[in-house]
Amino acid sequence: MLSLIICQQARLSRDRRFDGLFYLGVNSTGIYCRPICPARLPAESQVSYYPTAASAAAAGFRPCLRCRPDSAPGSPAWLGSETSLRRALQLIAQGALIHDNQAQLASRLGISERYLRKLFQKHLGVSPLQYALYQQVLVAKYLLHQTDLSITAIAFQAGFHSIRRFNAAFLQQLQLSPSQIRRRRPLGASSMLTLELAYRPPLNWPLLIAFWQQRSLEGMEWVQTAAERPSYGRTFCWPLLTLDPATARSGWFEVTPLPDSCSLQLKLYWPYPDGLSQVLAQIRRLLDLDADLLTIEQHLTPLFGNQLTSGIRIPGLWSGWEAAVRAVLGQQASVAGARSQLNRLLTALGSPLPDTAHKLKLFPTPQQVLASDLQMLKVPQARRDTLHALAAAVLAQPEADPTQWLPIKGIGPWTVAYSKMRGLADPDIWLAGDLGVQKALQLQSPDFAPAQLAPWRSYATLQLWFSLPQKAVAKAKAAKQQAVSEPTEATTTTAECRS
């Protein structure tokens, strides 16, 4: 909880930087508000301060109808029109305005082009095209600092279609030329790049490495734990889903934490003249490097208390399609069992990564799954039919939300939620039906409702997942001790999480 003086000053000034960091209850009305509430300011003698909306509600206050403090910061209800804005920023990071125009972006968002421009002007003060251009320039500046690529190669990797346009945009946005930014002589284009990916701490890298190691697929992913700095690597294909195999591009990356630095070292194999900025954005999403964990953990700490494990991020997958296949083959199976089935699928259908000396493979595409009878999988025929139906649905609508897969027989809320959390990095997924979550809740017996965890329920789910092995071991030891003192009541506890 912030100090009383800070809360008072933030409330009186309606400082938006403190929105969501504390809440105030008005004793005379019985209502609790956010510090930016537009209602008339109450007297200080009538105000009480609380660290969370849940604590204000527990004190007997009801939520204000004007500022809606019951909608946690970051949720769609709290953001309102900013939900469309955030979706637009995500698509722009994926290159939506490099290959398409502004009207096509608005169509993908389901809004008019005029409203799209209005959103950007209101929240960012620039047009969508101006924002996208500035992001391209920043990517180019990053590559000028971090790589030995030639300036010409960097221009195309950043999404520019001509050197003249690149130089003009760079000079207009930064008041510097590309050659002034670069302080070393470029050595020319290279298929292998070494970059730094910065993040805001904390980052619990050992936990993420352990999670990936249990689920890594042979030939597609690798985890190095013997080294002083454990690393994670995998192959990938870009675009995420393509209907034309001739346009598909593939590569691999490996990330390792840098000592005494809030950065990861990225080794990236990308032998193509463009598309690097979109690939980097996707890698950051997979590693969840842009999450503000200080804010997230501040929201979860009052609910988890000293049981909260700091630095847990969403261990992502490359695409929603990959996450969905893993979820389907992980239904009613242990982690090891699901991994065995996925390795069979990868061995039979995975395409070899071209132009590499390593025997690396790419995750099977929907086309490959649909064309196969999937007899290599040791699962019921109904599970194979589900994968076929899923592949057909993804090919028909590559950009569809995973919730549209629910009519497929064999796909339920758990599969969709898992796909959104790990495949799309959705921060607000609560896997209530997950076996691991249910076991962890039984062991922990938390005093909170899932709605109180919004909009960070994905991180709460991961907290429960990562807490399960330690809790299960502790409970097993307690049961063993009880069995020694009371031999007639021996108990066995297992901790197997299918997720």
PELINSUL-V344483 format. One record per backbone hydrogen bond with DSSP energy under -1.0 kcal/mol. CO is the residue of the C=O (numbers start at 1). NH is the residue of the N-H. E is the energy in kcal/mol with one decimal. If there is no record, write none. Layout:
co-><CO;CO>
nh-><NH;NH>
e-><E;E>
//
This chain:
co-><3;4;5;6;7;8;9;10;15;16;18;23;24;25;26;30;31;32;33;34;43;44;46;48;50;52;53;54;55;56;57;62;68;72;75;76;79;80;81;82;83;84;85;86;87;88;89;90;91;92;95;95;96;101;102;103;104;105;106;112;113;114;115;116;117;118;119;120;120;127;128;129;130;131;132;133;134;135;136;137;138;139;140;141;142;143;148;148;150;151;152;153;154;155;156;157;162;163;164;165;166;167;168;169;170;171;177;178;191;193;195;197;203;204;205;206;207;208;209;210;217;217;219;220;222;224;231;232;233;234;236;238;244;249;251;252;253;254;255;256;261;262;263;264;265;266;267;268;269;270;275;276;277;278;279;280;281;282;283;284;286;291;292;293;294;295;296;297;300;300;301;304;305;311;314;319;320;321;322;323;324;325;330;334;335;336;337;338;339;340;341;342;343;344;345;346;351;358;360;365;366;367;374;377;380;380;381;382;383;384;385;386;387;388;389;390;391;392;393;397;401;402;403;405;408;412;413;414;415;416;417;418;419;420;422;427;430;431;434;435;436;437;438;439;440;441;449;450;453;456;457;458;459;460;461;462;463;464;467;468;469;470;471;472;473;474;475;476;477;478;479;480;481;482;486>
nh-><7;8;9;10;11;12;13;15;18;19;21;50;33;48;30;62;26;64;24;37;46;47;27;25;23;56;57;58;59;61;60;32;71;75;79;80;82;83;85;86;87;88;89;90;91;92;93;94;96;95;98;99;100;105;106;107;108;109;111;116;117;118;119;120;121;122;123;124;125;131;132;133;134;135;136;137;138;139;140;141;142;143;144;145;146;147;187;188;154;155;156;157;158;160;159;277;166;167;168;169;170;171;172;173;174;175;181;182;270;268;266;264;205;208;209;210;211;212;213;214;220;221;361;235;233;231;224;255;222;253;251;249;247;238;236;269;234;267;232;265;263;199;258;197;256;195;254;193;252;272;279;280;281;282;283;284;285;286;287;289;316;293;296;297;298;299;300;301;303;304;305;307;308;204;316;323;324;325;326;327;328;329;333;338;339;340;341;342;343;344;345;346;347;348;349;350;362;360;353;369;370;371;377;379;383;384;385;386;387;388;389;390;391;392;393;394;395;396;397;400;404;405;406;408;411;416;417;418;419;420;421;422;423;426;317;458;432;434;438;439;440;441;442;443;444;445;452;453;456;460;461;462;463;464;465;466;467;468;471;472;473;474;475;476;477;478;479;480;481;482;483;484;485;486;489>
e-><-2.2;-2.3;-2.4;-2.7;-2.3;-2.3;-1.8;-1.7;-1.6;-1.3;-1.9;-3.2;-2.8;-2.4;-2.3;-2.6;-3.4;-1.7;-2.1;-1.8;-1.8;-1.5;-3.3;-3.2;-3.0;-1.5;-2.3;-2.3;-1.1;-1.8;-1.6;-2.4;-1.4;-2.0;-2.8;-2.6;-1.9;-1.7;-1.3;-2.9;-1.9;-2.2;-2.4;-2.1;-2.2;-2.4;-2.1;-1.1;-2.1;-1.8;-1.3;-1.4;-1.1;-1.7;-2.2;-2.0;-1.9;-1.5;-2.2;-2.0;-2.1;-2.0;-2.4;-2.0;-2.3;-2.3;-2.4;-2.4;-1.3;-2.4;-2.6;-2.3;-2.1;-2.2;-2.0;-2.0;-2.3;-2.2;-2.2;-2.5;-2.4;-2.2;-2.2;-1.7;-2.3;-2.2;-1.3;-1.0;-2.4;-2.0;-1.5;-2.2;-2.1;-2.2;-1.1;-1.5;-1.9;-2.7;-2.0;-2.6;-2.5;-2.2;-2.3;-2.5;-2.4;-1.3;-1.3;-2.0;-2.7;-2.8;-3.2;-2.3;-1.5;-1.5;-2.7;-2.1;-2.0;-2.7;-2.5;-1.6;-1.6;-2.6;-2.7;-1.9;-2.5;-1.7;-2.1;-2.8;-2.3;-2.3;-2.0;-2.5;-1.9;-3.6;-2.3;-3.2;-2.0;-2.8;-1.9;-3.8;-1.0;-2.1;-2.1;-2.8;-2.0;-2.7;-2.0;-2.9;-1.1;-1.0;-1.8;-2.5;-1.8;-2.0;-2.3;-2.2;-1.8;-2.5;-2.1;-2.1;-2.1;-1.3;-2.1;-3.1;-1.6;-1.5;-1.7;-2.4;-1.1;-2.4;-3.3;-1.5;-1.5;-3.0;-1.4;-2.0;-2.2;-2.2;-2.3;-2.2;-2.6;-2.3;-1.4;-2.5;-2.2;-2.0;-1.8;-2.3;-2.3;-1.8;-2.1;-2.6;-2.5;-2.0;-2.6;-2.0;-2.6;-1.7;-2.8;-2.1;-2.5;-1.7;-1.5;-1.5;-1.1;-1.2;-2.5;-1.8;-1.9;-2.2;-2.5;-2.6;-2.5;-2.2;-2.1;-2.4;-2.2;-2.0;-2.2;-1.6;-2.4;-2.2;-1.3;-1.9;-2.0;-2.0;-2.8;-2.6;-2.1;-2.1;-2.3;-2.4;-1.6;-2.2;-3.0;-2.2;-1.8;-1.4;-2.3;-2.2;-2.4;-2.4;-1.8;-1.9;-2.6;-3.0;-1.8;-1.7;-2.2;-1.5;-2.4;-2.1;-2.1;-1.9;-2.3;-2.8;-1.3;-1.1;-2.2;-3.0;-2.4;-2.2;-2.5;-2.5;-2.4;-2.1;-2.4;-2.3;-2.5;-2.1;-2.1;-1.7;-1.8;-2.7;-2.2>
//
